[in-house]
Amino acid sequence: MRILLIDDDTNILSVLKVILESNGHIVDCADSADDALDLVSEYDYDFVLVDFKMPTHDGAWFLRNAHLRRNTKALLMTAFLTPNVVNTMFMCGASGYIMKPLEQQEVLQHLAFHTGC
Protein backbone atom coordinates (compact mmCIF):
# COMPACT_ATOMS: atom_id res chain seq x y z
CA MET A 1 0.00 0.00 0.00
CA ARG A 2 1.30 3.49 -0.81
CA ILE A 3 0.96 5.88 2.15
CA LEU A 4 1.51 9.63 2.45
CA LEU A 5 2.50 11.03 5.85
CA ILE A 6 2.14 14.77 6.46
CA ASP A 7 3.36 16.44 9.65
CA ASP A 8 5.51 19.46 10.44
CA ASP A 9 7.27 17.38 13.13
CA THR A 10 9.99 15.49 11.28
CA ASN A 11 10.55 13.19 14.28
CA ILE A 12 6.97 11.92 13.97
CA LEU A 13 7.46 11.45 10.22
CA SER A 14 10.64 9.42 10.79
CA VAL A 15 9.09 7.13 13.40
CA LEU A 16 5.90 6.54 11.39
CA LYS A 17 7.90 5.88 8.22
CA VAL A 18 9.94 3.17 9.95
CA ILE A 19 6.83 1.56 11.47
CA LEU A 20 4.90 1.52 8.20
CA GLU A 21 7.80 0.47 5.96
CA SER A 22 8.65 -2.38 8.35
CA ASN A 23 5.08 -3.57 7.76
CA GLY A 24 5.58 -3.66 3.99
CA HIS A 25 4.18 -0.30 2.93
CA ILE A 26 5.65 2.28 0.54
CA VAL A 27 5.80 5.57 2.45
CA ASP A 28 6.31 9.16 1.30
CA CYS A 29 6.66 12.03 3.76
CA ALA A 30 5.94 15.75 3.58
CA ASP A 31 6.55 18.30 6.31
CA SER A 32 3.96 20.75 4.98
CA ALA A 33 0.59 20.67 3.27
CA ASP A 34 2.09 22.45 0.26
CA ASP A 35 4.80 19.81 -0.20
CA ALA A 36 2.15 17.11 0.20
CA LEU A 37 0.10 18.61 -2.63
CA ASP A 38 3.13 18.26 -4.89
CA LEU A 39 3.42 14.57 -3.97
CA VAL A 40 -0.30 13.96 -4.54
CA SER A 41 0.08 15.38 -8.05
CA GLU A 42 2.83 12.79 -8.73
CA TYR A 43 1.55 9.65 -6.99
CA ASP A 44 -1.70 7.87 -6.22
CA TYR A 45 -2.01 7.11 -2.52
CA ASP A 46 -4.08 4.45 -0.84
CA PHE A 47 -3.88 6.08 2.57
CA VAL A 48 -3.00 9.54 3.90
CA LEU A 49 -2.14 10.31 7.51
CA VAL A 50 -2.11 14.09 8.02
CA ASP A 51 -1.53 16.30 11.05
CA PHE A 52 -4.44 18.59 11.80
CA LYS A 53 -2.44 21.54 13.16
CA MET A 54 0.48 22.71 11.03
CA PRO A 55 1.91 26.11 10.18
CA THR A 56 0.74 27.85 7.00
CA HIS A 57 -1.95 25.30 6.05
CA ASP A 58 -3.58 22.74 8.32
CA GLY A 59 -4.65 19.18 7.58
CA ALA A 60 -8.20 20.24 6.74
CA TRP A 61 -6.87 22.67 4.12
CA PHE A 62 -4.80 19.87 2.62
CA LEU A 63 -7.79 17.52 2.40
CA ARG A 64 -9.95 20.20 0.78
CA ASN A 65 -7.29 20.97 -1.83
CA ALA A 66 -5.64 17.61 -2.51
CA HIS A 67 -8.28 16.10 -4.83
CA LEU A 68 -7.46 12.61 -3.57
CA ARG A 69 -8.76 9.58 -5.42
CA ARG A 70 -12.22 8.51 -4.32
CA ASN A 71 -10.94 5.32 -2.68
CA THR A 72 -8.06 7.01 -0.82
CA LYS A 73 -8.64 6.98 2.92
CA ALA A 74 -7.41 9.88 5.03
CA LEU A 75 -6.89 10.00 8.77
CA LEU A 76 -6.16 13.15 10.75
CA MET A 77 -3.67 13.17 13.60
CA THR A 78 -4.35 15.58 16.43
CA ALA A 79 -3.48 16.36 20.02
CA PHE A 80 -6.31 18.92 20.17
CA LEU A 81 -9.57 17.02 19.85
CA THR A 82 -12.58 19.31 20.13
CA PRO A 83 -16.07 19.07 18.62
CA ASN A 84 -14.98 21.69 16.07
CA VAL A 85 -11.96 19.60 15.03
CA VAL A 86 -14.15 16.50 14.62
CA ASN A 87 -16.72 18.41 12.56
CA THR A 88 -14.07 20.04 10.37
CA MET A 89 -12.35 16.71 9.85
CA PHE A 90 -15.44 14.91 8.59
CA MET A 91 -16.51 17.88 6.44
CA CYS A 92 -13.13 17.64 4.69
CA GLY A 93 -13.54 13.97 3.91
CA ALA A 94 -11.36 12.37 6.57
CA SER A 95 -12.24 8.80 7.48
CA GLY A 96 -11.36 9.38 11.12
CA TYR A 97 -8.72 10.62 13.51
CA ILE A 98 -5.95 9.36 15.72
CA MET A 99 -4.79 11.06 18.89
CA LYS A 100 -1.22 12.13 19.52
CA PRO A 101 1.00 10.90 21.03
CA LEU A 102 0.86 8.01 18.60
CA GLU A 103 1.30 4.38 19.59
CA GLN A 104 2.62 1.90 17.01
CA GLN A 105 -0.14 -0.67 17.50
CA GLU A 106 -2.86 1.99 17.35
CA VAL A 107 -1.51 3.34 14.05
CA LEU A 108 -1.49 -0.14 12.53
CA GLN A 109 -5.00 -0.88 13.83
CA HIS A 110 -6.37 2.35 12.33
CA LEU A 111 -4.67 1.59 9.03
CA ALA A 112 -6.21 -1.89 8.93
CA PHE A 113 -9.64 -0.65 9.96
CA HIS A 114 -9.84 2.23 7.49
CA THR A 115 -8.37 0.39 4.50
CA GLY A 116 -9.59 -3.13 5.12
CA CYS A 117 -6.02 -4.42 4.88
N, C-alpha and C positions, 0 to 999 in steps of 0.2 A: 504494500500500500504506500502511496506517495503522500507525505504529510508536510504541511507548512506550519512552522512555529513562528509566532510573532510576539516579541516582548522586548522592551527597552532594557531589560536586565540581562546582560549577556551571560551571567552565571546561570540563570534559569535556562536560557537557551542551550548552554553547553550540557547541563545535566539532563535535560529532556532529550536532547539529541542522542546522547549515549544510551539512555534507557530505551528509546524507540528503535534505534539502529540495532541494538543488541537483541531486539525482538523481531528483527527481519524487515524493518520498514526503511524506505528511502526518505530521508528527512532533509528539508531545506529550512534555513533560518533567516529571519529578517529582524533587525532591531528597531524598525519603524514601520508604520502603516504605509508610508510612501514606497519604501523599499519592497515591501510585501506586494504592493500593486504591480511593481515591475516583474516580480517572480510569477504572479498569477497570469500575467500576459504571455509568459514563456512556457509555463507548465500547467498541466491539468492535475489538480489535487483531489485526493479522495477524502481528506480530512484536514481541517484547519484548526489550530489551537492558538487563540489570540488573546493577549492581555487586554482587559477592558480599559485600564487607565494608563495612557502613555502620553508623553509630550507631543505637541503639535496636533496629531490626530489620534483619537482613541479607537478602541476595537470596534465600537459601533459604527464609526465613520468608515473604517476599513470594510466592514461587511456591507454597508450600503453602497460602496463604490467599487467593490471588487468584481462584481458580475461573475460570481462563482457558478460552476456547472450546477444544474438542478440537483444532481445526486451527491454533491459535495456536502459533507456534514461539517458544521462549525461549532466549536465549543469556546465559550469565553472563560478566561481565568480572571479571578478577582479576589482581592482581600477586603473589598468594600461592598458587601452585599446589602442592598437596600431594595425596597419595593420598586423604586425608580430604575435601578440598575436591571432588575429582573424584567420589568416592562420594556425597557429600551432594548435589552438583549433579544427578547422574542420578537419585537417589532422589526428588528434588523435581520431576522432569519436564523439566529443561532439555535442550535438544537438543544442547548443546555449550558450549564456553567460548572466550573470546578473552583473550589476555594483554595486560595493560597494560605499557608504554605502547602506546596504540592507533595503528595506521597506517591512513590513509585507505583504501588499496587492500585491506588485509586485512579491514577492516570490510565493505566492499562485496562482497568475495569470500565472506565468511561469510554475509552476507545472501542472496546468490544461491544458495549451496549449501543453506542450511537452508530456504529458501522455494521454491526452484525457479524463482525469477524472475530 
